[in-house]
Amino acid sequence: MSLNIKDEGTKDWMGLSEDMGDSDYSGRLGILIDLDGTIVDSMMAMKEAFISASARIGVVIDDGKQKKVGKALKMVMGGRPTLLSEFIFLWRIGRIIGLPWWRRLFLLLASYSKIKRMARQAPPVSGAVEAIERLRKRQNVMLALVTSRSRKDAINKVRNLGILSHFDAIVTRDDVKSFKPSPEQVRLAAELLKIPVRRCVLVGDMPTDIDAAKSVGAMSVAVVTGIFTEETKSRGPDLIINSIAELPERIEEILSMIDKQVH
């Protein structure tokens, strides 16, 4: 299959189209950034959309089940891009919250289109766009978007935010066989950036982000803007920040930590 994505005639959005030659990238830092929950506040929006749709058909989701709903919705975002797979996950959510089959059907019909719409329209995390713009200006930093969204959805989202051109590579669910916590996306992003994995940092909001980074020797940075903050912290990320907005201020610290690990 072809992994190339052309846009605006200047870049190959699976990786750099420029001739990299024999450039020395040993001093560079590769920043691999998750999309949902890290750059955009989509998970909270999707969960609220689902809970709202549930309430409209008389289904109240208590606090104890809301995290399970959120995790299942993340799987909807990360599953293969088929209508059937997404319906199956929503059906399972209905089972998680204890609905009989006929009420699950009503819930699926009431929530599916609203959830997908909210994911597309989700606003950026406060300061995220500005942070990526600042990172782009650093000479020693290269950026990759690493997301469980489809390539089309991911590119449309970052284009609408005005930051598509800031990424040197984009790795989506369409480009790999297995998702995070598998390290496949991390390895591919590092390969496309032509930076050793040990000089890459994965920034994300999910426990699977931390697990993926650790399993391949990349540095892990957790942001607490997602819906699984405690679970993510429990994975022992190398660094915890409030949001991606803080990342530009922590680059020197990150470089120092990586240099200590390498040497």
N, C-alpha and C positions, 0 to 999 in steps of 0.2 A: 504494500500500500504506500501511497505517497504521504509523506509527513510534512510537506512544504505548504506554507501559507503565505501567499503574496498579498501585500497591502501597500498602497500608495507608491508602488514602484521602487521602493528604496530598501526594504528589508525582507528577508525570508523569515517569517514569524515562528518557524520551528527552531530557527537558529540564525546566526549572523550570516548574511550573504556576502559581506566584504571579505576580501582576501586577507586571511589572518597571518599568512607568511610564517616566519619563524620567530614571531614576537615572544618575548619572555613574559609569561603570565604568573610567575611564581610569587610576585609581590602583590598580586591583585586579590580582591575579595569578591567572591560570588555570593550575592544575596538572593536566595530563593524565597519567594513570597507567596503564601496562600492567598486565595481571593475571599471566599465567604467566611465572615467572622473576623477577618484580618484587615482587608482593604474595604470591604463593604459589609454593612450590618444586616446581611440577608437572613441569617439564621433566626434572629429574634423576630424579624418581620414575618418570616414564614411560620414560625411557631404561633405568633399572635394571630395570623390569618387562619390557621387551622383551628385554634381554640375558638375564635370568633365564629367560624363556620359551624363548628360543633355546637356552640351555644344556640345558634339559630334553629337547629333541629332538636333542641332540648337535651343536649349532652353536655354535662359539666365535667371538665377535666381537672381533678384536684392537683395540688402541688406535687404530690408524690409521683404522679404519672407524667408531669410536664417534661421532666428531663428525658424520660424514655421517648416521649413524642419528639422532642428536639433531636435526639440521636437518630431516630428513624427517619426524620426529615432530612438530616445530613446524608443519610444513605440514599434517599431519593435523589439528591443532588449528585451523589457520586456513582450511582448505578449506570449501567450501560444505557445509552440514549434510546430506549424503546418505550412506547406508551404502556405496553404490557408490564414491564418491570416496575415502572413507577406506580401503576395501579396495584400491583402485588404488594409493594411496600406500604401504600396507604391502607390496603386491606388489612395488613398485619398490624398497623397502628390501631385500627378499629378493634382488633382482637386484644391488643395490649391493654386497651382501656375497658375491656370487658363487654363489648357490644355484641348482640346476636347478629347473625349474618345479614338479616334484612335491614338492620339499622346501619351496619357497615356500608351497605350499598348506598343508602341515602347520604351518609357522611362522605363517601368517595365522590359522589356526584356534586355535593355542595362545596367541597373543599378544593378539588384538584385545580381548577382553572384559577382560583383565587391565589393558591399557593404559588403556582408558576408565575403569575403576574407579579406577586410581591417579590419573588426572587429577582425578576428582571428589573423591577423598579426600585429595589433596595438602595438607600442612600449610602454614601461613603461613610466610613468611620471618621469621626471628627479629626481633622488634621492629616488624614491618610494621603490625600492627593498632594498636599504641600510637602509631606515627608518624602514621597517618591520623587517629586521634582527636585528636592534638595539632594537626594542620593544620586540622582542622575548627573548632577553637576560635579560630582567627585571623580577625579581622574583614576583613582585606584579601585573603583567599584563597578561591577557589572551586575545587571538585574535580570532575573528570570521569574516569570509567573508560573507557579506550579499549582494546578487546580484540578479538582475532580469534576468540574463542569466540562461540557462539550467544548470543542474548539470554537465553534460558532458563537455560543453563548459567552464564552470568556472574552473573545476578541470584541464582540459587540459591547460588552460591559465596560472594558477598559477604554475602548474608543469613546464611548459616551462620557466617560469621566475625563477625557482629554489626556490620558497618560499612555496610550498604546505605544507611541513612539519611544517611550522611555525604557521599554523592555528590550533586552538583547536576545531573549529567547522566551518562548511560551511552550509549556508542556501541559497537555490536557489529558483527560481520560481517553481520548481518541488515539493517543500516541503510545499507550502502554497496555500490557495484558493484565497487570495487577496494580491496585491503588495503595496509597498509604494505609497501613503501616509498612507495606512493602517498600523497599528502597528504590524500586525501579525508576520512579519519576525523579528522585534526587540524583541518581546516577546519570540519567539522560540529560537533565538540566546542566549538571557539571560538565558533561561531555560537550554539550552545545556551546557552553561558555568558554570551553577550553581552559578550565581551571580545575586543579585537583580537588577532589571531594573534600579533603581535609582542610581546604581553604574556602569552603562554602559554609554558609549558615542558612538554615531553614527557619523562617519566621512563620508561626502559625498559632491557631487558637485551640487546636484539638489534640487530645492525647496521641492520636495516630501521627500527627506531625512530629511530635517529639520522638516517638518510637522509630519512625522512618529515618530521621536524622541520626539517631544514636546507632542504629543497626548498620549504617554504612560509614560511620566515622566523621560525619559532618557535625558542626556545632548547631545546637538547638536554642532558639529564642522563643519563649512563650509570651503571647499577648493575652491580656485578660478581658478582651472585648467580645469573646464568644460566649457560649452558654454552658461550657463544661470546664469552667475555670479551676475548680478544685481537683477534678480528675486530671487535668493537664498539668497542674503543679505537682501532683503526686508522681508524675513520670520522671521528675528530676531534671528539668531543662537546665542547660548551662547558664541561662540568663532569663529573668522574668521582667517584663516591662508592662506598663499600664496599657499602652497601645502602640501601634506602628508609628504614631506621631513622635514618639520618643527616640525612635531608632537612629536618626541622623546624629543625635547628641551622644550616642553610645558606640559609634563606629571605632573610635580609637581604643576603647575598652575591649571591644570584640576582637580587633586586630591583635591586641596584646595577649588576650587569652589564647587565640589561635597560635600565635608565635610560641608561646610557652608549651603548648601541646605538641607542636611540631618538633621543637628542639628539646 
